[in-house]
Amino acid sequence: MADRAALAAFLRARREALQPEDLGLPRGRRRRTGGLRREEVAALCDMSVDYYSRLEQPRGPHPSEQMLTAMARGLRLSLEERDLLFRLAGYAMPSRVRRGDHVAPGMMRILDRLEDTPAQVLNHLGETLSQTRPALALLGDQTAYTGLARSAHYRWFTDPAARLVRPESDHAEQSRLMVADLHSAFSHDGDDSGAAALVDALKRESPEFADLWRQRPVLGPYCASKRFVHPQVGTLELHCQTLIDPDHGQRLVVYTATPGTESDTNLRLLSLLPVL
């Protein structure tokens, strides 16, 4: 059973503990509360202010698991705090398999400070969990996929459109890197895992993947430069800096260009363009 009073108190406490600076927001002279406003939290959780306010009062509807997941992400909860949120709402704790749909709070704080830079958080299956706006402009919305297509590995080998963002001459090397990355996840997670399901599906659907899988390619440098093709600004040569959180099986990828280059100029233009 849900404990509505305890749930409301927990949400209020977490909102008041989360500071504007944690999200890169200005505090402003007129801010009276020490933490975030309800409307700010509602925006972070992608829900209406009225819905969130009623949960804090408490007189709102019983939130779904999807709503709780959105609140856990918006309030930057740790895994332990997320588990408590689910218990207070009357649900079993979410599974802690390494799939990692819940962005680690530390990762999210860093991502919040990269609003003018293409950056995204992915889990070990290549599923994009969150993106900055410049990353949306560069790569499109990679969080909107469902099923196996959530994985960039799966899309690369099954959806020709996924390859349009990379020059054709780079496709062979990117395929090897994709297989090597998935092989690392499979070796860690074993036969009864999401990685294994991806591997089985790709072996059936992609002869290219099946052939590379037998070769067992090894990952190269994480920060090697890569070329991207954008329909409006052309080809960009970018460096992919990667921050890995092994506890959550997640990585933060930040795309940068060498200052003064044409790629650097075009990368700056992305912030002025609509998302793909």
N, C-alpha and C positions, 0 to 999 in steps of 0.2 A: 504494500500500500504506500502511496505517496505521502510524504510529510510536507504538506504545503507551507506550513509556517517555517519549518527549518529550511526548506528550499528557498523561500523568499529571503530569509535572513542570510543565507549563504550567498545568494546572488547580489544582495546589497553590499555585503562585506567585500566580495571580490570586485565589484564595480568601484567602490570607494578606495580600494587598495591599488587599483590600476591608475597610474598617473598619465596625464596627457603627454609628458615627455617620453613615456615608454613607447608611444606610438608615433613619435615625431610631430605631435600636435602642439601649437602654441598654447601656453596657459592662459594668456589674456588677462587684462586687468579686472574684468567684470566677473570672472569665475569665482563663485562663492563656495563651491564644494571642493574638498581636497582631492577627490578622485575624478572619474569621468561622469558626465551627465548621462541621464537615461537615454536621451536621443542619440548620443554618441555610441553607446553600447548597442542600441537597437540597430544602428547603421552597420556596425562591425559584425553583428550577427545576422544581417540581412533579414530583418523582421520589422514589423511596424512598432512605433513607439508605444502605441496603446497596448499591443500584445505584451511587450516586455514589461511595461509599467504594471499591468495587472498581475503578472507573475511575482513581482516584488511586493505586492500589497498585503496579502496574497488573495486574489480573487479571480485569477485567470484560469484558462482551460488547462487540462492536463497536457503538458508538452509531449510531443512525439519524440522518438529516439533521434530522428533527423534534426528536430529543433534543438535537442540537447547537444548533439554533435556540433551544430552551428554555434551555440552559446559557449561551449567549451573552447572552440577555436577563437571566437570573438573576444572572449574574456582572457585569452592566453593562459588557460589552465594547464597545470602540470598533469601528468597521467594520474597521479594520486587524487588530485582535485577533480579531474574528470570522472573518476570512478565514484567519488563521493556524490557528485552531481547526479549521476545515474541512480545511485541508491536512494537518494532523497526523493527522486521522482518516481520511485517504485519499480525500477528496472534492474535487471541483472547487470553486473559490470560488463562493459564491452570486452571482447577478447583482446589480449595483448600480443597477438601474433605479430611478427615483424613487418607485416604489411604496412603499418604506420600511416593510416589516414589522418591521424591527429598530429598536426604540425607541432614539433617540440617548441615550447615557449621561447627558448633562447634563439632558435632559428627564426621564429616569427618576429622577435624584437629586431633582429638584424635586418630581415627583409623589409620591415616597416621603415627603416632608415635609408633604404635604397630606392626611394620612390622615383628618382630621376635616372635610374640605371636598369637595363634589362637584367632581371634576376628571377629565379624561380626555385622552389623547393620541390624535390622529387623523392619518392621512396625508392627502396632497392629494386622494385619491379619496373622502374621507369615511369611510374604514374605521377603526373604533376599534381601537387597538392595546393600550391598557391603561386601566383605570378604577380610581378609588378606591371604597371601599365605599359612601360616601354617593352617588356617581354611579350606582352600581348600584341603590341604593334609589330614586333620582330617575328614572332612565331605563331601568332594566332592564339585563341583560347584553347589551351591544352587540358583544362580541367573539366571540359564539358562532355567528354566521352564517357561511355558506359561499357560494362562488361570487359572482355579481354582488350577491347580497343582503348581502354584507359592507359594501357602500357605503350610507351613510345616504341619499345622493341617489337611489339605485335604489329603496330601500325606500319612500321618501316618495311616489314616483310609482306604485308597483306594489302596495304592501301597505297597505290601509286602516288596519290596526292601528298602523302607524307614525305616524299622524296623531293618535292619541288623546292623546298627551302634550302637544299644543298646542291652545288654544281654536280652535274652528272659524272664528271671525272673523279669526284670524291666519293661516289656511292660505294665502290668496292671496299675502300678502307673503312667507311662508316659501318658497313655491314659487318665487317670483322669485329669492330669495336662493340657493336650492339650484341653480337653473339658472345664475345668475351665477358661483357658486363653481366649478361644473363647467366652465363656459366658460373660466375662467381656467386651470384645469388642462389642458384640451384645447389651448388656445393655446400653452401652454408645451411640452407633450409631443408634439404633432403627431398625424398620421393613424395611425401604426402604434404605438399605445400603449394602456394600460389605460383611459385617459380616453376615447379614441376608441371603444373597445369598449362602454363604458358609454353613451356618447352614441348609438351605433347601436342598442343594445338599447332604450333609452328612447324613441327616435324611433318604433320599431316598436310598443312596448307602451303608450305613454301619449300620447294626443292633446294633453293639457294640456302635457306637456313639449315636444312637437314645436312647438306654437304659441309657447310662451315662448322656445324656442331660436331661432326666427326673429326674435324681438324683440331678442335680444342684451342682456338686462338687465345692469346694472352693480352690483357689490357696494356696499353702503352701509357705515356705520361698523361696525367689528369689535366694538366694545364696547356696541352698542345694547342696551337692556333687552329682555327677552323674557319672555313668559308661558308657564308650564308648568302642566299639569293632572296632579295626582297623585290616585289613587283614595282615599287615606286622609287626606291633609292638605289637599286642595283646590288652588286656583289659587295659584301663586307667581309673583311678578314678580322676575326675577333679572337681574343684569348678567353678561354673558359676557366676561370678560377673556381675551384671547388672546395667547399668546406663540408667535411663529413662528420655526422653525428652517429657514431657506431652504436650508441645505446638505443637509438630510435630507428636505426636503419634508414636514415635520411641524409640527403645532401643538398646543400645550397649552391647553386651554380650561378655565377655572376659573369656577364659578358662585357668585356672591355675592349677598346681599340687603342693602338699606339697613338699618343698625342701628336697632333699635327698632320696625321695622315688623312687621306680621303675617306677611309673607313671611319675615322673619328668624327669627321664632319657629318657624314651620312648617319652615323649612330645618333648624333645630337638631333638630327632632323626627325628621327622616329618619334620623339616626344610631341611633335607638332602634328603627327599624322593620326587618323582614326585607326582603331585596331582592325586586324584582318578578319 
